[in-house]
């Protein structure tokens, strides 16, 4: 349970608040819900008292299991190998043992699975903290209808077939990294996605419009997850260098070096996706344009970061390795018309950025 992404995020958040003396904001009482979920999953005999304050919007969430609506007041969970009950305010609620069984007052987490060619993706849908995230809104698990879950299953299943069939290495990484989906409601028409660095295993994304977008988004976000782990293990950016700001060809705002590095590594994955996908979509120029654009964008950003002095020795070695891969891809032939379109898109992005921010990045 301590390794479950939503619990990891809560643990770090609470520990940080407590460390700084912000006891009221720490919510340590949620540990009771974590203990209750652990008892249920272990199928042991236990009694756990759960304070009312551990609820979110009046709903008691048992991490990795589901949510219960109970009368006001503290709750008591009683579990044994045979049965699980929740009691509050004189009411008793039996929690079904089956992970997908819904009952009055109890809503299990949706589980999305996709399998193809011997490779399986399994995601628990858990909007554990409904609210804003990166400009989008987290859809609470209780707000996701069975119809919505069906749409997710359909597009992820088709996207998974594409990823496994034509991007097997990326699919193996996605299957190893992602195990919890945080559904988002995008603020605009574009696909929204992010990877919470404090909740390894979770991927946040809005409903993809098509299977290809689903496959690309999963592969993209797996890059972020991998780099977050690496950055936890090794310092990649020099202390004090975070004050520097850089142009990122995929963002509307200046980025500090750590964020630029995240973008470079993520778009290395994006460029790699389109490099393979153009062999699948031989009759469409879009894949060629996307490959040409993100290959060049990642390369230019890596060169800039490598020459900035912002990286540690390990960070320098890492980015130099990224650059060697991208330089190898630069020898791949892209049709002239596609390369012209890619350069035009890159130029338009830089011009918009420069009209807003200016500075040395706009001197060519």
N, C-alpha and C positions, 0 to 999 in steps of 0.2 A: 504493500500500500504506500510506503514511503517513496517508492519509485514511480508511482502513478503521476502523470504530468500535472494534473490539477493540484495534487497534494504537494508536489515539488514547488509549484508557484506559490501556494499558500505558505509553506514552510519558510521560504526565503523572504517573502513579504513580512511575515510575522517576526522572524528573527531580526530583520533589519529595523523594524519599528521598535522592538524591545531593546535592541542595542542602543538606539538613540533616545530611549526613555519615553517613547510615544505609546504608552501602554494601551490607551483607549483605542488606538487605531490598529493594534496588533492582532486582535481576534484569536488569541490562543485557545479559546474555548472550542474552536473547530476541531481540535484534536480528538474530542469525544466522538464526532462523526467519523473521523478516520479510524478510530479504534472499533467503532461499531461495524464499519464496513469490513475491517479485517476479521472480526469475529464471524460475520456472516460468511465471508469467503472461505474461512478456515473450517467452517461447520463444527465449531466447538460450542460448549455450553458456557454462556457468559451473560452478564447483565451490565449494561452500560447506560448511565444517566447522561442525557444530552441537554445542555442549557438551551433555553429558547433563543438566546442571542447568537447561537451558531447558525441560525437559519438565514437565508438570503431571500428578501422579499416575502417573508412568511413561509417559505418552502424549506423543508429539511432535506438536504442533499446528502446521500451516502455515496462518497466518491467511488466511481467505476461501476456503481450499481443502478442508481436511479434517484427519484425524488418522491417525497411524501408530503401530502397536505394534511395537517393535523390541527386540532383546536389549539388555541394559545396556551402557552405555558411550557415548562420543561417536559421533555419526552424521556421515556425509558424503553430501551431495546432489550428484548430477551431472546436469546438464540440458543438453539441446541442442534444436534445433527438432524432432528426431525422437523423443526418448525422455527419460524422467525416471526416475532410480533413487535409492533411499536405501540406504545400506549401514551396518551397525553390527554389531559382534560376530561378524564373519565371514558374516553373512547379508546378502542383497541383496533389495530389494523394488522391484518396478517399479510406478510410480504411473501409472495410466491417464490419458490426456489428456482424455477426456470428463469433464466436471465432476460427473456423477452416476454414474459407473461405480465400483462397489465391487470390491475384489480382496482376496485373502488378506492380512491385516495392514493394509490401507488402507481407511479409511472416509471417503468424501466428505461434505461438509456437505449436509444436505437443502436443497432450494430450493423455496420455496412461491411459486406464481404464481397470480394471479387477473386476469382481464381482462373488462371489460364496457363496452359503448358507447364503445369506442375508448380507454379509460383502463386502464392496466396497473399492477398492484402486484406487485413482486417482492421477496421477502425471503429472505436466507440465514439458516438456523437455526443459531445459533452460541452455545452455552453455554460461552463461552471460559474462565470461571472457575467451575466447579461449587462451590456453597457458598451461604451465606445472602445474601439481598438483600431489605432492607426487610420483614423478617418472613416472607418466603417463601424457598424454596430454588431455586437455579438448577439446571435439569436439564441436565447435560452433554450435548453433542451426541452423544457416543458412547452415551449411555443412552436416546436417543430412537429407539424402534423404528419400523419401516416402518408398523406399524399406527397408532402415535401420530401419525406424520407424515401419514397418510391422514386422521385425524380433524381435524388442523389444516387441511389443504387443504380439506376439505369445509366447515367452519364459516367459514373466511376467505373462501372463494369466494362463499358465500351472503351473508356480511356485506358483501363488496365490492360485490355487485350492489345491495344496499340502499343503501349509501353513495353509489355513483355515480348511482343512479336518483333519489334524493330529497335528497341532500346533496352535490351535485356540487362546490361550492367546497371543502368540507371534504375530499372525496375527492382533489381535485387537490393539496391541501396534503399529505395523507398520502402520496400517491405521490411527491411531491418530497422529503419529509423522511425517511420510514422506508425502510431498506434492509436492516436486520438484525434478526432476532427472537431475543431471549434467552428461551427457554421457562422458565416458573416452575412450581413445584409449590406451590400455595397452602396456607397453614397452616390455613385454615378453608374454609367453604362459599362465601364471598364471592369475587368476581372480584378477582384481584390484578394490579396493573400498576404500572410506574414507567418513567421515562425517565432513564437515567444522564446527568447533565450533562456528564461528561467523555468521553462516547462518542457524539457527535452522529451521528444516523442509526440508532441502536439503540433498539428499544422492547422492554421486558421485560414479559411478561404470562403469566398462566396460561391454559390452554385455555378459551376462552369457552364457556358452556353453550348459546348460541344465536347466530344470525347478528346479531340486533339488538345484543346485548352486544358482539360482535366489532366492529361498526361504531362503536358509541359509544366503546369503549375506544381504538380507533385514532385517532378524532377528538380525544378527550380528551388522549391522550399527545402528539399533534402540537402541541397548545397549549403543553405543557411544553417541547418541543424548541425551538419558536420563541422562547419567552421566555428560555430559557437563552442563545440566541445574542444576543438583545437585551441581556441583562444582562452578557454578555462585552464588548459594544461600548460600553455606556454605564452608568455607575454610577446605579442606580435608588434605592438606599437610602443614607441618610447614614451616614458613618463613626461608629461608636459607638452607632448606633440598634439594633443587633442584640440588645442586652440587653433591649429591650422585648419583651413577650409579649402575644398577642392571642387572642381567642376566634375559632376557625374553625368555621363551621357544618357542616363535613364531616370534622372530625378529633376524636379523643377527647382530644387533648393541646394545651396552649397553644403557639402558633407565633410565631417571630420574624418581623419584617416581611418579610424576603425570601421566607420560606416562605409567609407569608400571601398575598403578591403572586402567587406561583406558583399557589396555590389559587384565587385570584380569577380569574386569567386562564384557568386550566383549566376552571373552572366557568362562566365566560362561554361557553366552547365547549360545555359540557354543556347549559346552558340553551338555547343556540342550536340544538343537536341536537334537543332535545325540542320546541322551538318549531316546527321543521319537521316532526318526526315526528308531532305531533298531527294534522297534515293528512293523514297516511298512515293513522293508526289512529283514524279518526273514531268508531268504535263502541266504543272502549276509553277509560276515564277515566284510565288510568295515565299516559299521555303528558301529559295536562293537569295531573295532580298533580305530576309531575316538573318540568315547565316552571315551574309556579307556585312550587314549592319552591326550585329553584336560581336562578331569576330573583331572588327576594327575598334568598336567602342571599348571592349574589355582590354584590348591591346594598348590603346592610347592611355587609358586610365592606369593600367599597370605600369607603363613607362613613367608616367607622372608621379605615381606613388613611390616607385622604386628610386627615383631621383630626388625625392623631397627631404630625405634624412629623417623621416618620421618613424621608420621601421627599426625594430631591434634586429639583432643578427639572425635570429630564427625567422622573424618576419621577412627579412631581406631574402633569405634562402627560399622561403615559401613563395614569395611573389616572383622571384626569378624563375622558379619552376613553372609557375603559371605562364609566365612570358614565353618560356621555351615551347610549351604546348601551343600557344597561340601563334607564335612565329612559324611553327610547323604547319599550322592550318592555313597560314597566309599563302602557302604555295598551292593550295587547292584552287582550281579554276572556277570562277563564278562568271556567268554570262555577262557581257558588258552592259546590257540594258538593266539587269538586276543590280549590278554594282553601281550604276548611275543612280538608280532609285534609292539604294541604300545610302549613298553619299548625300543625296538630296534630303532624306529624312534626318540624317545626322546634322546637316547644316541648319535645317529649320529648327531643330531642338536647341542647338547652340545659340542661334540668333534670338530665340525667345528667352533663353536663360540670360543672355547678355543684356537684353533690353531691361530685364528686371534687376540684375545684380552687378553688371559691369566688372571692372577689375582686370587683373593681369591675364586671366583666362580668356579674355576677349581680344587680346592682342595677337594677331596671327602673322 
